[in-house]
Amino acid sequence: MPIWVCMIRYDNEMACSTHLTEKGCAASAIEDLMDYLGVYGDEPDTHRNDMRFDDEEKTLPADMEAIKKMSVKEMWSLFRVYSEYTWDHYEYEIECTKTIVTG
């Protein structure tokens, strides 16, 4: 049975989540990235909205309900853009991969 695995390393500690769907894995990864980057806080006025798509004026979406309605392809594109904000953060790393569970 195919499953998706999201592996996260933060401050030398590892965490892993498994997902039955690719879309669930992408949503989990995006949400973790947004949490790490401080994209949204506990209060709406603490949301960080300075992150943008490449050189565009449009800010990155930060509403998880809207993100979950995106297609899988759109979600992975968004994941890649958010991931670029962490390339020089040596204490944080995230990777998603498909694997197969056999019995």
Buried (B, 14 or more C-beta within 10 A) or exposed (E): EEBBBBBBBBEEEEEEBEBEEBBBBBBBBBBBBBEBBEBBEEEEEEEBEEBEEEEEEEEBBBEBEEBBEBEBEEBBBBBEBBBEBBEEEEEBBBEBEEEEEEE
